[in-house]
Amino acid sequence: MRKTKGKWALLAGGICMFATAMMVVPSTTKAASTGITQVDEDAVYTDFDLDGDGEKDCFYIETSYGSEDDECDYTGTLKVYVNDKEVFSQKRDYHPYYGVQLITLENGKTFIDIESSVSSDDDFIHKLYRCESDKLSEVYDFLKDCEKYSVSCWTTIKKVSGNSLQLSYDAQFYATGVIGWNMKVNYTNGAFKRAGSSYDINYKLSKNKWTAQRTMRAYKKAGGKKLAYKIKKGQKVKIYNVVIKNNKVYFKVKNRRGKGKTAYLTATKKFPPYFKEAVFLGD
């Protein structure tokens, strides 16, 4: 909705104050159902305990946009409110899109999922937050592991399973172009952590066939220094997994058209791509 929501924020605030006034005695609340709640800008949410104090909170969001006359000045701002207090604000240029969800785990904890991108469906920001001390604190950055190695990357929370998030990832790696995979993130000991480090690539729209555009060094282990073999220009390999280890990205490959030995390529942080088959959106 490309207009200021100031009037709606006032109305939402009135609803929150009314709901609070109706509570004669504060009471411990039953946890919201496990799952994903897509946040509608024209709605107020009062069924979630966002700060962990055992009481339900009043939650709503507001967006506002600048003039469309100047492309560079067409900024957008997202504001998040909990109990009528502004707990988060994000301002971006170039026609931003915002997506907000409430993520409730089996343990009853609810987190705020905030995603944004600019008008070209690029330059994604996607983080998970919790509410504490009247502000949102970041608890997980979905894109931090891949953004240094890709033109762009993005993810979708497909579902909540117990205290875990099932994620679908896509990244336009400098080395390979667009690649997709699935990944799980577990909430344990008060933090979200990736499950495992190696993830099968989804080859639904493409074939697992890669032709080297230059000579590359493939190693016996992801992050290791022992050379397994060299992949020479023009040779064909298969890529089976994206490996994320120690905040770095690798690719699990086999030479001889996929019938040879397993080895690992280190992702690059710049162009040109490793393979002729690399595809980038917009090309």
Steps between C-alpha positions, in 0.01 A plus 500: 500500500681808374369764740558630851328298767502761776122497551499123519779507758288730721201267464714197575638673805147570622412135460807398698419741783139377506613138517737586784229687689270199482756287685408561863755251630806398294505126438738244359404417141486180307768486230393570141480204263825384348548628145525805274268801517521732200469857628244721328566872521131567557475274805583505870626181664427436869549122535879487532739537792790672322718602795478178701335652810206257489248761384361560154628804314344734246687490167461689171711646220494821297661589166536837329640600162644815347427668168506299177621804306866434573617139471781545750277677752224241488590363841299267717493462876380208710414554865411227747297565816458289813255629762489837316876547524715521189748215537648488150545722194662434161533753217606402147523670159376383158144375552559252782277201571444388858380164627432431869405173671458378855678167555382293796697195611371195684656633821263799479759760409395741223751685280455777243618415149577809288600488133555787256626553146507783247283534189724282283441208743862531601713610796314284750509545876348215700536469876321350798442708813369470853349777707683600817536825695255679265705431187561223248828315537641296211522127573576360152616638165378262229732636230830572674668174395440544128484872426879544461509224239195596294348778295185447706349235724158449651312248713147399593386349827295207371371376835563467872566148631522486877777745589651496150452703184490329161657738245522521123809684373605647166820684420659645187853394586777672307645154435188316378212738442163405648497197730229390744501273805303423817629548851381467859572742784454377858427707809715357781645652817346837422637536148426401139763281334528332162445124498806344339729665246439322168176543302376321189448725198152506345527430126137554403543756224852414386731205447796404715748561220784751534779592259807671647583841349844501660736275692397458865648334806275247674587399857455177696303677776286813515738761635796264476836568335573156352440496126274223368544590132482783252195558284630624166323737263244313290469204738155403625403438862188458713420710807308320772498720809533852631723487807498779760784464747663758728307780326639397159335335201623197307364267233522122517590371153602188309724513193480279188140607434399398850657153489832594657621603846324726746667833574415853606518835320523824693236756401628823348408853606512650152438434130563329262307179583671163512271331250351565155156393621479771769168686470422835659149643525456786258758364254 
